Amino acid sequence: MKAVIKKDYGPYQIEYTDIPKPEVQDYDVLIKVKAAAICGSDLGLMYGTVEGKTVPYPIVIGHEFAGEICEVGPKVTRWKVGDRVVSDNTGYVCGVCHACSSGEYLFCAYRKGMGNDMDGGFAEYVKIPGDVLMTFPNCLYRIPDNVSYEAASMMDPLCNGYKAVIQEGNLLPGQNIVVFGCGAMGLFAMNAARLGSAGKIIAVGMAEDKAVRFPLAKKLGATDFVVADKEDVVSRVKEIAGPEGVAVIVDAAGAPVVLKQSIDIIRNGGKIIKVGYSKNPVGFSLDTLALKGVVLIGHMGYDSTSWKNCLTLLEKGEVDMEAFISHRMPLSKWEEGLELVKNRQATKVILLPEEDQ
């Protein structure tokens, strides 16, 4: 079968090639991939280095994917051929660590993510191992009949945004929220804020976001915009928010300056949800965080609540997933898709089977 594989550590170790189709054992499930989405984190696999993990390269990359079950192991009872499914990209959990014992499987100390630590979904077929299906059954979900494979392939960022804003931020209807970053994660956070009936949804981006990402952010619910490299972010946001201030901030950008600005902006007792990454040290005092009684939450992924609730919202038609898709292309054009994301010319790129083109 055709697949996009990462061959080794370091940048530019990725190619589109032929590899064997996965073999199904007793409890495994094999999926025919119908749609896969490019994530911003995939850029790290292409252009950066992989640090802090020992990965048995080569592996198939791609952790956002959906498809149809085409084969099941002889001892599988929950799933059948023809089921439309989406994976939460968990490929292995230990089942016994503190996180697993608490039902927080995404925080498993030994978790392996499909497309990052083991074979993922940028391929014609992907296997969901029986071990993870038995230990963590909610690693795989049925797609509602009225939801497309393309929409389902973007469940990962949809659930990330939902958890950050609704579950962790505890946003109440009418409260003001700021979202730093207009990439996919920021846009899905804005979408969640709209679903939560936020008051003002203030998007903070860069001048280069004005052409493509600001218009989409407005469509998704953003009410106001601040251009970080052109305006004084703190004073401008406070002006927009008014006397009620900002109750929740989602940092989907990651730079240390964003955390500093967030602490200065957030109202007393507010919440800052840190989603974005940066290798750079913070470099400033956190005393204000304590003096204002601010809650700083390190965000990671989603949980079963996120997935079940977001699938229900999709089934009800509450989320316009089509709005997030800027490009569709065959799997063989994966590199072009990554370049579009890298250059901020795309929001979500959907990779489709060659035969569907």
Contacts in CASP RR format, 6 or more apart in sequence:
PFRMAT RR
TARGET T0000
AUTHOR 0000-0000-0000
METHOD contacts of the structure
MODEL  1
MKAVIKKDYGPYQIEYTDIPKPEVQDYDVLIKVKAAAICGSDLGLMYGTV
EGKTVPYPIVIGHEFAGEICEVGPKVTRWKVGDRVVSDNTGYVCGVCHAC
SSGEYLFCAYRKGMGNDMDGGFAEYVKIPGDVLMTFPNCLYRIPDNVSYE
AASMMDPLCNGYKAVIQEGNLLPGQNIVVFGCGAMGLFAMNAARLGSAGK
IIAVGMAEDKAVRFPLAKKLGATDFVVADKEDVVSRVKEIAGPEGVAVIV
DAAGAPVVLKQSIDIIRNGGKIIKVGYSKNPVGFSLDTLALKGVVLIGHM
GYDSTSWKNCLTLLEKGEVDMEAFISHRMPLSKWEEGLELVKNRQATKVI
LLPEEDQ
1 18 0 8 1.000
1 19 0 8 1.000
1 20 0 8 1.000
1 21 0 8 1.000
1 123 0 8 1.000
1 124 0 8 1.000
1 125 0 8 1.000
2 16 0 8 1.000
2 17 0 8 1.000
2 18 0 8 1.000
2 123 0 8 1.000
2 124 0 8 1.000
2 331 0 8 1.000
2 332 0 8 1.000
2 354 0 8 1.000
3 16 0 8 1.000
3 17 0 8 1.000
3 18 0 8 1.000
3 19 0 8 1.000
3 60 0 8 1.000
3 121 0 8 1.000
3 122 0 8 1.000
3 123 0 8 1.000
3 124 0 8 1.000
4 14 0 8 1.000
4 15 0 8 1.000
4 16 0 8 1.000
4 60 0 8 1.000
4 61 0 8 1.000
4 62 0 8 1.000
4 122 0 8 1.000
4 123 0 8 1.000
4 331 0 8 1.000
4 334 0 8 1.000
5 14 0 8 1.000
5 15 0 8 1.000
5 17 0 8 1.000
5 19 0 8 1.000
5 58 0 8 1.000
5 59 0 8 1.000
5 60 0 8 1.000
5 61 0 8 1.000
6 13 0 8 1.000
6 14 0 8 1.000
6 45 0 8 1.000
6 57 0 8 1.000
6 58 0 8 1.000
6 59 0 8 1.000
6 61 0 8 1.000
7 13 0 8 1.000
7 14 0 8 1.000
7 15 0 8 1.000
7 57 0 8 1.000
7 58 0 8 1.000
8 57 0 8 1.000
8 58 0 8 1.000
9 49 0 8 1.000
9 50 0 8 1.000
9 55 0 8 1.000
9 57 0 8 1.000
10 48 0 8 1.000
10 49 0 8 1.000
10 50 0 8 1.000
11 46 0 8 1.000
11 47 0 8 1.000
11 48 0 8 1.000
11 49 0 8 1.000
12 46 0 8 1.000
12 47 0 8 1.000
13 57 0 8 1.000
14 45 0 8 1.000
14 46 0 8 1.000
14 61 0 8 1.000
14 335 0 8 1.000
16 331 0 8 1.000
16 332 0 8 1.000
16 334 0 8 1.000
16 335 0 8 1.000
19 60 0 8 1.000
19 123 0 8 1.000
21 124 0 8 1.000
21 125 0 8 1.000
22 28 0 8 1.000
22 30 0 8 1.000
22 119 0 8 1.000
22 125 0 8 1.000
22 126 0 8 1.000
22 127 0 8 1.000
23 127 0 8 1.000
24 30 0 8 1.000
24 71 0 8 1.000
24 72 0 8 1.000
24 73 0 8 1.000
24 127 0 8 1.000
25 73 0 8 1.000
25 130 0 8 1.000
26 73 0 8 1.000
26 74 0 8 1.000
26 75 0 8 1.000
26 76 0 8 1.000
26 130 0 8 1.000
27 73 0 8 1.000
27 75 0 8 1.000
27 76 0 8 1.000
27 129 0 8 1.000
27 130 0 8 1.000
27 131 0 8 1.000
27 133 0 8 1.000
27 134 0 8 1.000
28 72 0 8 1.000
28 73 0 8 1.000
28 76 0 8 1.000
28 127 0 8 1.000
28 128 0 8 1.000
28 129 0 8 1.000
28 130 0 8 1.000
28 133 0 8 1.000
29 69 0 8 1.000
29 71 0 8 1.000
29 72 0 8 1.000
29 73 0 8 1.000
29 76 0 8 1.000
29 79 0 8 1.000
29 85 0 8 1.000
29 127 0 8 1.000
29 128 0 8 1.000
29 130 0 8 1.000
29 133 0 8 1.000
29 140 0 8 1.000
30 69 0 8 1.000
30 70 0 8 1.000
30 71 0 8 1.000
30 72 0 8 1.000
30 125 0 8 1.000
30 126 0 8 1.000
30 127 0 8 1.000
30 128 0 8 1.000
31 65 0 8 1.000
31 67 0 8 1.000
31 68 0 8 1.000
31 69 0 8 1.000
31 70 0 8 1.000
31 85 0 8 1.000
31 87 0 8 1.000
31 125 0 8 1.000
31 126 0 8 1.000
31 127 0 8 1.000
31 128 0 8 1.000
32 67 0 8 1.000
32 68 0 8 1.000
32 69 0 8 1.000
32 70 0 8 1.000
32 124 0 8 1.000
32 125 0 8 1.000
33 65 0 8 1.000
33 66 0 8 1.000
33 67 0 8 1.000
33 121 0 8 1.000
33 123 0 8 1.000
33 124 0 8 1.000
33 125 0 8 1.000
33 126 0 8 1.000
33 353 0 8 1.000
34 66 0 8 1.000
34 67 0 8 1.000
34 68 0 8 1.000
34 149 0 8 1.000
34 153 0 8 1.000
34 352 0 8 1.000
34 353 0 8 1.000
34 356 0 8 1.000
35 65 0 8 1.000
35 66 0 8 1.000
35 67 0 8 1.000
35 148 0 8 1.000
35 149 0 8 1.000
35 150 0 8 1.000
35 152 0 8 1.000
35 153 0 8 1.000
35 350 0 8 1.000
35 351 0 8 1.000
35 352 0 8 1.000
36 62 0 8 1.000
36 64 0 8 1.000
36 65 0 8 1.000
36 66 0 8 1.000
36 121 0 8 1.000
36 122 0 8 1.000
36 153 0 8 1.000
36 331 0 8 1.000
36 350 0 8 1.000
36 351 0 8 1.000
37 64 0 8 1.000
37 65 0 8 1.000
37 150 0 8 1.000
37 153 0 8 1.000
37 154 0 8 1.000
37 156 0 8 1.000
37 157 0 8 1.000
37 348 0 8 1.000
37 349 0 8 1.000
37 350 0 8 1.000
37 351 0 8 1.000
38 64 0 8 1.000
38 334 0 8 1.000
38 337 0 8 1.000
38 338 0 8 1.000
38 341 0 8 1.000
38 346 0 8 1.000
38 348 0 8 1.000
38 349 0 8 1.000
38 350 0 8 1.000
38 351 0 8 1.000
39 62 0 8 1.000
39 63 0 8 1.000
39 64 0 8 1.000
39 156 0 8 1.000
39 157 0 8 1.000
39 184 0 8 1.000
40 183 0 8 1.000
40 184 0 8 1.000
40 341 0 8 1.000
41 63 0 8 1.000
41 116 0 8 1.000
42 61 0 8 1.000
42 62 0 8 1.000
42 63 0 8 1.000
42 338 0 8 1.000
42 341 0 8 1.000
43 338 0 8 1.000
43 341 0 8 1.000
43 342 0 8 1.000
44 50 0 8 1.000
45 61 0 8 1.000
45 116 0 8 1.000
46 335 0 8 1.000
46 338 0 8 1.000
47 342 0 8 1.000
53 117 0 8 1.000
55 116 0 8 1.000
55 117 0 8 1.000
55 118 0 8 1.000
56 118 0 8 1.000
59 115 0 8 1.000
59 117 0 8 1.000
59 118 0 8 1.000
59 119 0 8 1.000
59 120 0 8 1.000
60 115 0 8 1.000
60 119 0 8 1.000
60 120 0 8 1.000
60 121 0 8 1.000
60 122 0 8 1.000
60 123 0 8 1.000
60 126 0 8 1.000
61 115 0 8 1.000
61 116 0 8 1.000
61 120 0 8 1.000
61 121 0 8 1.000
61 122 0 8 1.000
62 114 0 8 1.000
62 115 0 8 1.000
62 116 0 8 1.000
62 120 0 8 1.000
62 121 0 8 1.000
62 122 0 8 1.000
63 89 0 8 1.000
63 113 0 8 1.000
63 114 0 8 1.000
63 115 0 8 1.000
63 116 0 8 1.000
63 120 0 8 1.000
63 121 0 8 1.000
63 156 0 8 1.000
64 89 0 8 1.000
64 153 0 8 1.000
64 154 0 8 1.000
64 155 0 8 1.000
64 156 0 8 1.000
64 157 0 8 1.000
65 86 0 8 1.000
65 87 0 8 1.000
65 89 0 8 1.000
65 120 0 8 1.000
65 121 0 8 1.000
65 122 0 8 1.000
65 126 0 8 1.000
65 153 0 8 1.000
66 84 0 8 1.000
66 85 0 8 1.000
66 86 0 8 1.000
66 87 0 8 1.000
66 143 0 8 1.000
66 149 0 8 1.000
66 150 0 8 1.000
66 152 0 8 1.000
66 153 0 8 1.000
66 155 0 8 1.000
67 84 0 8 1.000
67 85 0 8 1.000
67 86 0 8 1.000
67 143 0 8 1.000
67 149 0 8 1.000
67 152 0 8 1.000
68 82 0 8 1.000
68 83 0 8 1.000
68 84 0 8 1.000
68 85 0 8 1.000
69 79 0 8 1.000
69 80 0 8 1.000
69 81 0 8 1.000
69 82 0 8 1.000
69 83 0 8 1.000
69 85 0 8 1.000
70 81 0 8 1.000
70 82 0 8 1.000
70 125 0 8 1.000
71 81 0 8 1.000
72 79 0 8 1.000
72 80 0 8 1.000
72 81 0 8 1.000
76 130 0 8 1.000
76 133 0 8 1.000
78 133 0 8 1.000
78 137 0 8 1.000
79 85 0 8 1.000
79 140 0 8 1.000
83 142 0 8 1.000
84 142 0 8 1.000
84 143 0 8 1.000
84 145 0 8 1.000
84 149 0 8 1.000
84 152 0 8 1.000
85 140 0 8 1.000
85 141 0 8 1.000
85 142 0 8 1.000
85 143 0 8 1.000
86 140 0 8 1.000
86 141 0 8 1.000
86 143 0 8 1.000
86 152 0 8 1.000
86 153 0 8 1.000
86 155 0 8 1.000
87 114 0 8 1.000
87 126 0 8 1.000
87 128 0 8 1.000
87 139 0 8 1.000
87 140 0 8 1.000
88 138 0 8 1.000
88 139 0 8 1.000
88 140 0 8 1.000
88 141 0 8 1.000
88 155 0 8 1.000
88 156 0 8 1.000
88 159 0 8 1.000
88 302 0 8 1.000
88 307 0 8 1.000
89 113 0 8 1.000
89 114 0 8 1.000
89 115 0 8 1.000
89 116 0 8 1.000
89 120 0 8 1.000
89 156 0 8 1.000
90 105 0 8 1.000
90 106 0 8 1.000
90 111 0 8 1.000
90 112 0 8 1.000
90 113 0 8 1.000
90 114 0 8 1.000
90 132 0 8 1.000
90 136 0 8 1.000
90 139 0 8 1.000
91 111 0 8 1.000
91 112 0 8 1.000
91 113 0 8 1.000
91 114 0 8 1.000
91 117 0 8 1.000
91 118 0 8 1.000
91 128 0 8 1.000
91 129 0 8 1.000
91 132 0 8 1.000
91 139 0 8 1.000
92 110 0 8 1.000
92 111 0 8 1.000
92 112 0 8 1.000
92 113 0 8 1.000
92 117 0 8 1.000
92 118 0 8 1.000
92 129 0 8 1.000
92 131 0 8 1.000
92 132 0 8 1.000
93 100 0 8 1.000
93 105 0 8 1.000
93 108 0 8 1.000
93 110 0 8 1.000
93 111 0 8 1.000
93 132 0 8 1.000
93 135 0 8 1.000
93 136 0 8 1.000
94 100 0 8 1.000
94 108 0 8 1.000
94 109 0 8 1.000
94 110 0 8 1.000
94 111 0 8 1.000
94 135 0 8 1.000
95 101 0 8 1.000
95 105 0 8 1.000
95 108 0 8 1.000
95 135 0 8 1.000
95 136 0 8 1.000
97 108 0 8 1.000
97 109 0 8 1.000
97 110 0 8 1.000
98 109 0 8 1.000
99 105 0 8 1.000
99 106 0 8 1.000
99 107 0 8 1.000
99 108 0 8 1.000
99 109 0 8 1.000
100 108 0 8 1.000
100 135 0 8 1.000
100 136 0 8 1.000
104 303 0 8 1.000
105 111 0 8 1.000
105 136 0 8 1.000
105 138 0 8 1.000
105 139 0 8 1.000
105 303 0 8 1.000
106 300 0 8 1.000
106 301 0 8 1.000
106 302 0 8 1.000
106 303 0 8 1.000
107 300 0 8 1.000
112 118 0 8 1.000
114 120 0 8 1.000
114 121 0 8 1.000
114 126 0 8 1.000
115 121 0 8 1.000
115 122 0 8 1.000
119 126 0 8 1.000
119 127 0 8 1.000
120 126 0 8 1.000
122 331 0 8 1.000
122 334 0 8 1.000
122 351 0 8 1.000
123 331 0 8 1.000
124 331 0 8 1.000
124 353 0 8 1.000
128 139 0 8 1.000
128 140 0 8 1.000
132 139 0 8 1.000
133 139 0 8 1.000
133 140 0 8 1.000
138 304 0 8 1.000
138 307 0 8 1.000
141 155 0 8 1.000
141 307 0 8 1.000
141 308 0 8 1.000
141 311 0 8 1.000
143 149 0 8 1.000
143 152 0 8 1.000
143 311 0 8 1.000
144 311 0 8 1.000
144 314 0 8 1.000
144 315 0 8 1.000
146 315 0 8 1.000
146 317 0 8 1.000
147 311 0 8 1.000
147 314 0 8 1.000
147 315 0 8 1.000
148 321 0 8 1.000
150 321 0 8 1.000
150 325 0 8 1.000
150 328 0 8 1.000
150 350 0 8 1.000
151 314 0 8 1.000
151 321 0 8 1.000
151 322 0 8 1.000
152 314 0 8 1.000
153 350 0 8 1.000
154 321 0 8 1.000
154 324 0 8 1.000
154 325 0 8 1.000
154 348 0 8 1.000
155 307 0 8 1.000
155 310 0 8 1.000
155 311 0 8 1.000
156 301 0 8 1.000
156 302 0 8 1.000
157 184 0 8 1.000
157 185 0 8 1.000
157 188 0 8 1.000
157 348 0 8 1.000
158 188 0 8 1.000
158 191 0 8 1.000
158 310 0 8 1.000
158 314 0 8 1.000
158 319 0 8 1.000
158 321 0 8 1.000
159 301 0 8 1.000
159 302 0 8 1.000
159 306 0 8 1.000
159 307 0 8 1.000
159 310 0 8 1.000
160 185 0 8 1.000
160 188 0 8 1.000
160 189 0 8 1.000
160 275 0 8 1.000
160 299 0 8 1.000
160 301 0 8 1.000
160 302 0 8 1.000
160 306 0 8 1.000
161 185 0 8 1.000
161 186 0 8 1.000
161 188 0 8 1.000
161 189 0 8 1.000
161 191 0 8 1.000
161 192 0 8 1.000
161 250 0 8 1.000
161 275 0 8 1.000
162 188 0 8 1.000
162 192 0 8 1.000
162 195 0 8 1.000
162 302 0 8 1.000
162 306 0 8 1.000
162 309 0 8 1.000
162 310 0 8 1.000
163 299 0 8 1.000
163 301 0 8 1.000
163 302 0 8 1.000
163 303 0 8 1.000
163 305 0 8 1.000
163 306 0 8 1.000
164 189 0 8 1.000
164 192 0 8 1.000
164 250 0 8 1.000
164 273 0 8 1.000
164 275 0 8 1.000
164 299 0 8 1.000
165 171 0 8 1.000
165 177 0 8 1.000
165 189 0 8 1.000
165 192 0 8 1.000
165 193 0 8 1.000
165 196 0 8 1.000
165 248 0 8 1.000
165 250 0 8 1.000
165 273 0 8 1.000
166 192 0 8 1.000
166 195 0 8 1.000
166 196 0 8 1.000
167 303 0 8 1.000
167 305 0 8 1.000
167 306 0 8 1.000
168 271 0 8 1.000
168 273 0 8 1.000
168 297 0 8 1.000
168 299 0 8 1.000
169 248 0 8 1.000
169 271 0 8 1.000
169 273 0 8 1.000
169 297 0 8 1.000
170 248 0 8 1.000
170 271 0 8 1.000
171 177 0 8 1.000
171 192 0 8 1.000
171 193 0 8 1.000
171 196 0 8 1.000
171 198 0 8 1.000
171 247 0 8 1.000
171 248 0 8 1.000
172 247 0 8 1.000
173 196 0 8 1.000
173 197 0 8 1.000
173 198 0 8 1.000
173 199 0 8 1.000
174 197 0 8 1.000
174 198 0 8 1.000
174 199 0 8 1.000
175 198 0 8 1.000
175 199 0 8 1.000
175 244 0 8 1.000
175 247 0 8 1.000
175 248 0 8 1.000
176 198 0 8 1.000
176 199 0 8 1.000
176 200 0 8 1.000
176 201 0 8 1.000
176 202 0 8 1.000
176 241 0 8 1.000
176 244 0 8 1.000
176 245 0 8 1.000
176 246 0 8 1.000
176 247 0 8 1.000
176 248 0 8 1.000
177 193 0 8 1.000
177 198 0 8 1.000
177 199 0 8 1.000
177 200 0 8 1.000
177 201 0 8 1.000
177 202 0 8 1.000
177 246 0 8 1.000
177 247 0 8 1.000
177 248 0 8 1.000
177 249 0 8 1.000
177 250 0 8 1.000
178 202 0 8 1.000
178 204 0 8 1.000
178 237 0 8 1.000
178 241 0 8 1.000
178 246 0 8 1.000
178 248 0 8 1.000
178 249 0 8 1.000
178 250 0 8 1.000
178 262 0 8 1.000
178 265 0 8 1.000
179 186 0 8 1.000
179 189 0 8 1.000
179 190 0 8 1.000
179 193 0 8 1.000
179 201 0 8 1.000
179 202 0 8 1.000
179 203 0 8 1.000
179 204 0 8 1.000
179 222 0 8 1.000
179 249 0 8 1.000
179 250 0 8 1.000
179 252 0 8 1.000
180 186 0 8 1.000
180 204 0 8 1.000
180 205 0 8 1.000
180 228 0 8 1.000
180 249 0 8 1.000
180 250 0 8 1.000
180 251 0 8 1.000
180 252 0 8 1.000
180 253 0 8 1.000
180 254 0 8 1.000
180 258 0 8 1.000
180 261 0 8 1.000
180 262 0 8 1.000
181 203 0 8 1.000
181 204 0 8 1.000
181 205 0 8 1.000
181 209 0 8 1.000
181 252 0 8 1.000
181 253 0 8 1.000
182 203 0 8 1.000
182 205 0 8 1.000
182 206 0 8 1.000
182 209 0 8 1.000
182 213 0 8 1.000
182 214 0 8 1.000
182 217 0 8 1.000
183 209 0 8 1.000
183 213 0 8 1.000
183 252 0 8 1.000
183 344 0 8 1.000
183 347 0 8 1.000
184 324 0 8 1.000
184 347 0 8 1.000
184 348 0 8 1.000
185 252 0 8 1.000
185 275 0 8 1.000
185 276 0 8 1.000
186 250 0 8 1.000
186 252 0 8 1.000
186 275 0 8 1.000
187 213 0 8 1.000
187 216 0 8 1.000
187 217 0 8 1.000
187 220 0 8 1.000
187 324 0 8 1.000
187 347 0 8 1.000
188 324 0 8 1.000
189 250 0 8 1.000
189 252 0 8 1.000
189 275 0 8 1.000
190 201 0 8 1.000
190 203 0 8 1.000
190 217 0 8 1.000
190 220 0 8 1.000
190 221 0 8 1.000
190 222 0 8 1.000
191 220 0 8 1.000
191 221 0 8 1.000
191 319 0 8 1.000
193 201 0 8 1.000
193 221 0 8 1.000
193 248 0 8 1.000
194 201 0 8 1.000
194 220 0 8 1.000
194 221 0 8 1.000
195 313 0 8 1.000
195 318 0 8 1.000
195 319 0 8 1.000
199 223 0 8 1.000
200 223 0 8 1.000
200 224 0 8 1.000
200 240 0 8 1.000
200 241 0 8 1.000
201 221 0 8 1.000
201 222 0 8 1.000
201 223 0 8 1.000
201 224 0 8 1.000
202 222 0 8 1.000
202 223 0 8 1.000
202 224 0 8 1.000
202 225 0 8 1.000
202 226 0 8 1.000
202 237 0 8 1.000
202 240 0 8 1.000
202 241 0 8 1.000
202 246 0 8 1.000
203 214 0 8 1.000
203 217 0 8 1.000
203 222 0 8 1.000
203 224 0 8 1.000
203 225 0 8 1.000
203 226 0 8 1.000
204 225 0 8 1.000
204 226 0 8 1.000
204 228 0 8 1.000
204 233 0 8 1.000
204 237 0 8 1.000
204 253 0 8 1.000
205 213 0 8 1.000
205 214 0 8 1.000
205 225 0 8 1.000
205 226 0 8 1.000
205 227 0 8 1.000
205 228 0 8 1.000
205 253 0 8 1.000
206 227 0 8 1.000
206 228 0 8 1.000
206 229 0 8 1.000
207 227 0 8 1.000
207 229 0 8 1.000
207 230 0 8 1.000
208 344 0 8 1.000
209 344 0 8 1.000
210 227 0 8 1.000
212 326 0 8 1.000
212 344 0 8 1.000
212 345 0 8 1.000
212 346 0 8 1.000
212 347 0 8 1.000
213 344 0 8 1.000
213 347 0 8 1.000
214 222 0 8 1.000
214 225 0 8 1.000
216 323 0 8 1.000
216 324 0 8 1.000
216 347 0 8 1.000
217 225 0 8 1.000
218 225 0 8 1.000
219 320 0 8 1.000
219 323 0 8 1.000
220 320 0 8 1.000
220 323 0 8 1.000
224 240 0 8 1.000
226 233 0 8 1.000
226 236 0 8 1.000
226 237 0 8 1.000
226 240 0 8 1.000
233 261 0 8 1.000
233 265 0 8 1.000
234 261 0 8 1.000
234 264 0 8 1.000
234 265 0 8 1.000
237 246 0 8 1.000
237 265 0 8 1.000
238 245 0 8 1.000
238 265 0 8 1.000
241 265 0 8 1.000
244 267 0 8 1.000
245 267 0 8 1.000
246 265 0 8 1.000
246 266 0 8 1.000
246 267 0 8 1.000
246 270 0 8 1.000
247 267 0 8 1.000
247 270 0 8 1.000
247 271 0 8 1.000
248 270 0 8 1.000
248 271 0 8 1.000
248 272 0 8 1.000
248 273 0 8 1.000
249 262 0 8 1.000
249 265 0 8 1.000
249 266 0 8 1.000
249 271 0 8 1.000
249 272 0 8 1.000
249 273 0 8 1.000
250 273 0 8 1.000
250 275 0 8 1.000
251 258 0 8 1.000
251 259 0 8 1.000
251 262 0 8 1.000
251 272 0 8 1.000
251 273 0 8 1.000
251 274 0 8 1.000
251 275 0 8 1.000
251 276 0 8 1.000
252 275 0 8 1.000
252 276 0 8 1.000
253 276 0 8 1.000
254 274 0 8 1.000
254 275 0 8 1.000
254 276 0 8 1.000
254 277 0 8 1.000
254 278 0 8 1.000
255 278 0 8 1.000
255 280 0 8 1.000
256 278 0 8 1.000
256 280 0 8 1.000
256 281 0 8 1.000
256 282 0 8 1.000
256 283 0 8 1.000
256 284 0 8 1.000
259 272 0 8 1.000
259 274 0 8 1.000
259 282 0 8 1.000
260 282 0 8 1.000
260 284 0 8 1.000
262 272 0 8 1.000
263 272 0 8 1.000
263 286 0 8 1.000
263 288 0 8 1.000
263 289 0 8 1.000
263 292 0 8 1.000
263 294 0 8 1.000
264 288 0 8 1.000
266 272 0 8 1.000
266 292 0 8 1.000
266 294 0 8 1.000
267 292 0 8 1.000
268 292 0 8 1.000
268 293 0 8 1.000
268 294 0 8 1.000
269 292 0 8 1.000
269 293 0 8 1.000
269 294 0 8 1.000
269 295 0 8 1.000
270 292 0 8 1.000
270 293 0 8 1.000
270 294 0 8 1.000
270 295 0 8 1.000
271 294 0 8 1.000
271 295 0 8 1.000
271 296 0 8 1.000
271 297 0 8 1.000
272 294 0 8 1.000
272 295 0 8 1.000
272 296 0 8 1.000
272 297 0 8 1.000
273 297 0 8 1.000
273 298 0 8 1.000
273 299 0 8 1.000
274 296 0 8 1.000
274 297 0 8 1.000
274 298 0 8 1.000
274 299 0 8 1.000
275 298 0 8 1.000
275 299 0 8 1.000
288 294 0 8 1.000
289 296 0 8 1.000
310 319 0 8 1.000
313 319 0 8 1.000
314 321 0 8 1.000
324 347 0 8 1.000
324 348 0 8 1.000
325 347 0 8 1.000
325 348 0 8 1.000
325 349 0 8 1.000
325 350 0 8 1.000
326 340 0 8 1.000
326 345 0 8 1.000
326 346 0 8 1.000
326 347 0 8 1.000
326 348 0 8 1.000
326 349 0 8 1.000
327 337 0 8 1.000
327 340 0 8 1.000
327 346 0 8 1.000
327 348 0 8 1.000
327 349 0 8 1.000
327 350 0 8 1.000
328 349 0 8 1.000
328 350 0 8 1.000
328 352 0 8 1.000
329 336 0 8 1.000
329 337 0 8 1.000
329 349 0 8 1.000
329 350 0 8 1.000
329 351 0 8 1.000
329 352 0 8 1.000
330 351 0 8 1.000
330 352 0 8 1.000
330 353 0 8 1.000
330 354 0 8 1.000
330 356 0 8 1.000
330 357 0 8 1.000
331 351 0 8 1.000
331 352 0 8 1.000
331 353 0 8 1.000
331 354 0 8 1.000
332 354 0 8 1.000
333 351 0 8 1.000
334 351 0 8 1.000
337 346 0 8 1.000
337 349 0 8 1.000
337 351 0 8 1.000
338 349 0 8 1.000
340 346 0 8 1.000
340 349 0 8 1.000
341 349 0 8 1.000
END
